[in-house]
Amino acid sequence: MTNPEINWRESSLQSDQEIVQCLAETLGRPVGYGERALGGFDPDGNSRLTVITTRSNVSVEQQIYDAVTGDEHNWVVFDKDDFRSDHDIAMYRLKCSEPAVLAKLGATERQCVDYQEWCDAKGVPAADCEYEFFNVAMNDADLPVRNVVIGSNTTIDGRMSRAIFRFSGFAIGRDSTGTPTQTSESVILTHLSFKGAGHVEDHGLDPDMIRSTGASHDIWIHKNSFSFTGDSAFDVKVGAHDITMSFNRVLDVKRATLHGSSDSHTIDTQITTTMHHNAFVTSGSFYDEGRGTARRVPLLRHGSSHMFNNVFVNYYKDFASVRMGGTLLFEDNVFLGGPPIQREKSDPGAAFDEWVTRRLSGNVVDDGSFTTTGSFAWFSDDACVIDPTYKAAVLAGGGAARDLSQDYSEASRARIGMHELGAGQDLVDYVNATAGKDGAVPFNSPLSEGRDAILGLPREACVR
């Protein structure tokens, strides 16, 4: 299964059940609130493997739609040969035959499918093409383009592939004005790459990359890469709960994870998430475009979130926002202020003090509970090497948060205790090496080489 030269149905494993069981076992299991997510693996023997290919008369997008919208156990992978090189997937293409879409774009169906051709026909410069197509021409709430809704018992697994989802992604479940209309359970999205067209406030198509909603539950969002997406990498809305987000790399996403979309949605009191070992990164160029815009991880209304061992790079202000009685337990996380933050004032000490004491966490709590233990901020260089001269604890505000880990199983708590690191350089290096689609295999999987081996890997730039 881990050999890129042996395709999914070419190994010694013969049945779908055998292959899916191997995929599930090598991926490993989540910890925290999403610990019960099995995705497309059915221990009772009814697992189905779907291999997405470019050599079908059915489009890649349609194959994915057909595979993920039902509730039968389905583990979706991408053909290793067909997706050996970067291959764009854009789910909006499913609507490129719709007259309303073509009329709005002033395009042929082919130009809709290939937005580069649309830009060429319209005389749009290559540097502006994605923005003009997705954020101007397609920015219309009346168009019949929305995120594909994933059903229950589904895994989309991007291992051994270079599939890239452009502009938008998926919804897990469905809602209507704050009321669940479709509840999906046991969903895993792993080793996927999502690349957006930049942030546009209140985009008409609401192009989230992953949106858990409709009281959906038992969800694992693991080892994905998100870059330059719109308003969301992974949002949680309308009572979705029991969700773990782990080892994801989020680059230049303005507001990565909304938890609860309205003060009036009291169903969001049941939101529960665990976020651990994620890298939330702001590049220098994105920071310079509007400092402090990458923030609110999470914006939390009503629900509860447990965050531990996450690394934030160049997050300047209001890293989270707790409202409407929400609960945020924040343990052993790291904030790194790179050169963009260090340049905020001519004196580095003054810049550090302004960042930590006034900007970073001063306005986290509006109404709710926020407890932080063992979380620190440092200055660092572009490689995320900590400067010990500048260090401060990240302080909490509001009432004390309860110990959310007591909601987990004993086995989950034990695994967390075994692998959790204190805030410091080892944690930074471990997350930097493992987070994202192409990172090293983390502790969840039996294929992991272990913490010491991972910490021994050559250090890579963390802004990537």
N, C-alpha and C positions, 0 to 999 in steps of 0.2 A: 504493500500500500504506500510506502514511503519512497519507492524507487520511481523517479520521473520517467524512466525508460519503459516501465511496465504499466500499461494502461489498466483502467479499473477492472475490466473483465478479462484480463489476460493473466492474472495470477493463478496460484493453485487453489484459491478460494472459488467455489463454483456457484453457490446460490447467492441471491440478493441478501438473504438473512446473514450468511457468513461474512459477506463483504461489509455490510452495514454494521454488524457487531464489531468487526475489526476497526472500522472507522470510529465508532463510538468509544471503544476501549482505548485507542491510541490518542484520541482527543482528550480523554479524561473527563472528570466531573467537576461541576462548579461548586464553589463554597458560598455560603451566605444565603440570602433570601431565595435565589434562583436554584438552589441545590437539587430540586426535584425535576428539573428540566431534562428530558431524555430526547426531545426532538423527534427525528424520524426513526429512532431505534425502538422496536417493539420486542421486549424480552420474551413475549409469548410466540414469536416466530413469524409475525406478519409484516416484517420490514420490507420496504421496496426501495431499490436503488434507481435513481433517474440520472442519466448521464447527458448533460447538455452538450450539443455538438454544433459545429458550423457547417456540417456536411448534410444537413437535412433540408428538405423543401419547406420546412416550417422555420420561421425566424427564431433566432435565439431568444428574443423577448417573449414570443408566444410559447416556446417550450417551457420557459421559466414560469410563466403565468399558469400554464396547464398543470405544472408540477406542484405549485405551492398554494393554490387556492382551495384545494380540498382538505378534508380532515383525516384521510387515511395516512398511516405511517409512511413517510417518504423522505429519504435522505438524498439530497440533490448535490451532485458534483459536476465538475466541468472536465470534458475530455482533455487528457493531458497533452495530446498532440495538437489538437485544435487551438488550445489556449496556452501554448508554450510561450508565445509572445503577447505583448499587451493587446488587449481586444476590448474595445468600448462596447458597453451594453447600456442602452438608454430606454427605460421602460415607457417613456412618453411615446415612443415609436408605435406602440400598439394602437394609438389613435391617429396615426398619420393618414389613414384613409377617410377620416371623418371630414365631411364638407366644411363644417364650422372651423376646424383647425386649419385646413388649407386656405380658406377664405381669409382668416385672420393673418396668416403668414404671407398671403399672396404668393403661394408656392405650389409646385407640383408635389406629388407624393414622394418622389425621389429626393427632392430638395428638403422636404420635412425630415425624412429619414437620415439624410446626410446634411447636417446643418452647415458644414463647410461649403457645400455646393450652394446652399441658400445665400450664404455670405458673399460668395463669388458673384452670384447673379445680382445681388443687391449692391455690389460695390462696397461692402463692409470690409475694412482692413482686417487682416488676420489677427492683429493684437486685440481688436475689439469684438471679434466674431462671437465668442461664447456669451459675452455679456449682452450684446445686442439681440442675439437670437433668444436666449433663455430668459433674460431679465427685462427686456423691452417688448419684443414681438410676442413672446409666450406669456407675458404677465397679464393674464386676463382670467378672472375667476369664473367667467361664463364658459370657458372652454371645457370640454369633457375629458380633462386630463387630471388624474389624481393618482396617488400612490396605490400600487397593487396591494391588496389585502391578503396577508398570509393566514391560512387556516391552521388548525391544530395539528400537532404531531409532525412537525416539519423541521428539517434542518437544511440550510443552504451552506455548503461547505466549500470554501474556495482554495483549500490546500492543493498544491501542485498545479496551480493555474495562475494566469495573468489577466483574469477578468477584471474589468474596471466598470463600476456603475457610475454613469454620468448624470449629473443634475439632480436626480431624485432617487429614492429607494423604495422602501416598503412600509406599510402599516401592518401591525399585528393586532387584529381585531378592528372593530368599527364602532363609531358613535354618531349620534345625532343630537346636537345642542346639549351636550352633557349627559346624555342617556345612552348606555350601551345598546347597540343593535347587533353586534356580532362579537362573541367572546371566544378568543383562541387560547389554547393552553398547550404547554410543552413545545416551545419553539426555540431553536438554536440558530443563531447567525454567527458564522465564524470564518476567519481568514478571508474577509472580503475587503475590497478597496472601493471607497466612495469618493468621488471627486466632483465638487460642485462648480457653480459658475459665479460664486461670490455672494455676499450677503445683500439682500434687498428686503427692507422692512415691509412686513405684511404682503409678501408676494401672493398674487392671486391664486396660484396653484398649490400653495402651502407645501413646497418641495422638501419636506423633512427627509433625512436619510433613513432613519429608523424611528417609527412612532408606535409605541405600545399604548393601546387604548381599549375602550370597551370592556373594562374589567378583565382583560386578558391576564394570564398569570403563568408562572413557572416558565420563565424566559431567561435565556443565557445569551448575552451579547459579548463576544469573546474574540480577542486578537484580530480586530478589524482596524483598518486605517481610514481616517476621514481627513480630507483636506479641502479648505476653501469652500466649505458647504454653505448653504443658506442659513436659516435660523436654527438649525438643529443637526446634531450628530445622532443623539438618541434621546428623544423626548418620551415622557410618561404622562398619560392623560386619562381622565375619566375612569378612575378607579383601577387601573392596571396595577398589578402587585406581584410580589414574589419574583423579583427580577435581579439578576446579577450582571453587572458590566465590569469586565475584567480584561486587563492587558490590551486595551485599545490605545491607539495613538491618534490624537486629535490635534491637527495642525491648522492654525489660522481659521478657527470657527468662532464666530462672534459670540454666540450664546449656545453652548454645546448641549445643555441638557435641562430642559424645562420639566419640572415635576408639578403638575397641576396647572391647568390653563386658565382657570377662572376662580375668583374669590367665592363665587356662588356655588361651585361644584362640590358640595359636601361629600359626595361619593369619593372624593380624593383623599379622605381620611384613611382609606384602606391602601393607599400607595405605600409600598415598601420596596426599597432598593438597597443593594449592596454595590458599592463602587470601589474596586481595589486594583492597585498596580496599573493604573491608567496614566498615560503621559498626555498632559494638556499643554500644548506648546504654542507660543506666539512668536513668529519670526520678527526680525528687526524691521523688515519692510512693512509688514502688516501693522506692527506696533506704531510705526511712524505715521501711518495713514490716519490713525485716530487712537491715541493712547487710551488704554483703559476700556476699549470697546469689548475685548475678550473678557467676559466676566460671567457671574451668576452660574456657577457650577456647584450645585444646581440653584435655579430659582425654584424654591420649594413652598408650595401651598398645601396646607392641611396634613400632608403625609409625613413619612419617616424615611430617612436615608442614613446609612452607615457607610462612612468613607474612611478607608485606611490604606496606607502605603501608596498613595497617589503622588505624582510629581507634577508641579505646575511651573512652567517656564515663562517668564515675562508676563505674568498676570499682575497688573498694576493696581487695580482697585476693585472693591466689592466682589471678591472672588465667589461669594455665594449670597443668596438672599432668602431669608426664612420668613415666611408670612403665614397668616391665618392659622396660627397654632401648630405650625410644622415642627418637626424634630430632626435635628442634624447632629449626629455623633461623629466627631472628626478626630481620628487617631493616627498618629505617626505618619503624617504627610509632610511633604517638602515643598517650599516655594523657593525658586531660584530667580534672582534678579540679575539678568545679564546686562551687557553693555547698554541696551536702550534705556533701562531703568537707572543705571548708574549715571547716565548723562542728563538726568532730569535737573540736577543742580551742579554747579561747578565744584562743590565740595562733596566727595563721596560719602562722608559721614552724614552730612545733612540730607543727601539724597536717600540714604538708607533709612534714616529716622523718619523722614516724610512718608516713605513708602510703607514701612511696617506699622508705624503708630497712627497714621492718619488715613491712609488710602486702602490698604489691603483688606482689613477686616473690621474697620470701624463702623460700618453700616450694614453688617450682615443680618442682624435681627431686627425685623419690624414688629413681628408678633410671633413668638414661638420659643423653642428651646434649642440652644447651641452649646455643646460642650466640646472642648478640644483638649486633648492630652498628647504630649510628645510631638507636637507639630512645630516646625521651625522654618524660619526664612533666612537665607544666606544670599550674599552676592556670589556670582560665579562668572566664569568666562564662557565663551561660545561653545566650548566642549562640555559645559556643565560640570566643571571642576570647581568645587566649593572653595571660596575664600574664607578661611576661618576667622579673619579679622572682623567680618561683618556677619553677626549672627544674632537672632532674636527669636523668642518664643512667639508663636501666633496665639493671641489671646481671644477668649470667647466673650460672648455677651448674651444677655437674656437668661432665662431659667436653665437649670441643669437638664440635659437630655438623659433619658433612661438608657440603660445598657441594652441596646438593640440586639446584640449578639445572643442574648438569652432566648431570642425567638428561633435561633438556629438549632439544628440537631446537635447532639453531643459529638458526632463524628465530624461535622463541619467545624465546630469550634476547635476541636483537636487539631485539624489540619491547618486552620488559620494560626493557631498557637505555634505550630511547628515551623511555619514558613514566614510569619510576619517579621519584618525587620524594623529596628528603630530608625528614626529619621537621621540621615547622614549620607556620606558618599557611597557606601555600599548599596543603600536603597536606590539612590539616583542611578548608579551604574546598572543595577539589576533591572530596574524598570526600563531604562534606556535601551538595554540589550534585548529585552523580551517583548516590549509593547509593540503592537502593530502586526499587520499581516506577515511581514517578512522577518519578524524578530525571532530570537532563539526560543526553543520550546520551554515553557515555564513549568512550575511545579505541578500543575493540574494533571499533566500527562505522564504516564510511565516511561515515555521516551525522553523525558528531560534528562540532561546530563548532570543536573544538580547545581546548586547555588555556587559552589566554589568554582566549578568549571565555567559557568556563565560569567562570574566576576573576573575570571582570568582571560576572557576574550578581549581583543583589542578594543579600546574605547572609541566609539563613533561620535560624531557631532550630534548633539541632541536636537538641534533645529534642522530637521530633515523630513 
